[in-house]
Amino acid sequence: MTRAPHEHRLRVRYGETDQMGVVHHANYLLYFEEGRTRMMADLGAPYSEVEKQGWALPVRKVQMRFRQSARYDDELIVRTRVGRVGAASVEFLYDIVAAESGQVLASGSTELACIDLRSPERRVAMLPESLRSLFGDGEDAKS
């Protein structure tokens, strides 16, 4: 059974748009990050605490598809869910939705590697059990 997506609302700020009032494509990555970190915090693992425990989750892969433009002052819903949970990585899936119409404006995914900050080399490490249980089996888990 998969968990319902986490939802985070935000409003497009003027500085996130171009001269025509359209959200610049790079800002969707910031929306993905905000959705992911808010989801982790709401699940009881703020990213700052994960780092204090000696772990980092840097993004190593991004995919994004644009369907329609968001504009200045639009209210957006960032829907975030866990995709695949690997031995040393986790995938997050996102939909950016127009709050007013419910239309999906952009969708995508990020894959994050687990890094041990306590090792001098900061090497890839197995996901700690605390994160593995937080993320669950993800959507791609086999029964």
N, C-alpha and C positions, 0 to 999 in steps of 0.2 A: 504494500500500500504506500503510495507516495504522499508526501506532505503537501498541503496547499502552498502556493507561492507566497512568499513574504511580499507585502506591499508597502512602498514608501512613496509619499507624495512630495512633490517639489514644484516650484514655480520657476519658469524660465526667466533669468535675469537679463537685463539689457546687454551687459558685457559678454554674454554667451552667444550673441547674435552677430550677423554681418550687417552691412549697410541696409539690407532689405528687410531686416527684422527676423531672418531665418536663423535657427540654431546652427552654428558651425559644427561640422561633422565630428570634430575631435571632442566636443563636449559630451557626446553620448558615452564616451569612455569614462568620463567623470561621473555621469549618471549611473553607469554600471557599477563603478567603485562605491558610490554612495549607497546604492541598493544593497550591495554585498556586505559592506561594513555595518550598515544599519541592521541587516538580517543577523549577522553574527552577534552584535550587541544585544539584540532582542532575544537571541537564543541563550544569552548568558556568557558569551565569550567576546567581549570587546577586543578589537584588534590590538589595542595598546596592552591589554593583559596577556594576549598571546605572545607578543614580543617580550614582555617582562619575564615570561616563562622560558624564553630562549628560542622561540620559533619565529620564522618569517614565512610569508606566503607570497613571493613575487610572481607577477603575471609572466607566463612564458609563451602564451598563445592567445590571440584574440581573433574572433570572427564577428562580423557585423553585417546586417542587411538593412538598408533604408527602404522604407515603403512610402512615407510621406513626411513632409517637413513639419517640425515644431516651430513655433514662432514666439516672439517676445511676449511675456506675461501669460502664456499658456500654462495651465496646471497639468502636470504629468504624473502618472503613476508608474513607478519602476517596480515591476514584478520580477522577483529573484527566486530561483530555486536551485537546489543542488542537482547537478547532472550525474556525472560518473565520479565515483570515489576510487582512486587507485591506491597503490601501496605508498607512494610518495607524492601524490598529487590529488587535486580536486578540481572538478569542472563546475562552473556556475553558468546557469542559463538565464537570460533576461528578455523581457519584453518591456518596451517603453510605450505606454498607452496614453492617449489623450483622455484626460479625466472627463471632459464634457461629452465626447462622442463614444468613448470606449474603443476607438479605432487604434490598432497597433501601428505605431509610427516607425519603430525600429525593433529589431530583435538581434540577439547575438549570444555569444558565449565567451568566457575566459577560462583558461586552464592555468592553475596556480601550482607551482612546485613547493614542496616543504623544504625549508632550509634550517639547519641547526646553527643558530647564532652563537652558540657556545664553543663551537669548533673554530680554530683559527682559519681554516680554509673555507668555512661557511659552505659546506657541501650539502648536496641534496640528502635528505634523511627520510626515513619512514614517517608517515603521519603519526603523531602521538595518539594514544588511545583516547585522550580527552577530545581531540578534534575529530577523530574518526566517529566517536559516539555522537558528537554534536551534529556532524554532517549526515549521519545515518548511512543507509545503503545507496542513497542517490536514486535517480530515476531509472538508471540503466542496470540496476541490480537484477540478477537472474534468480528466479524462484527455485 
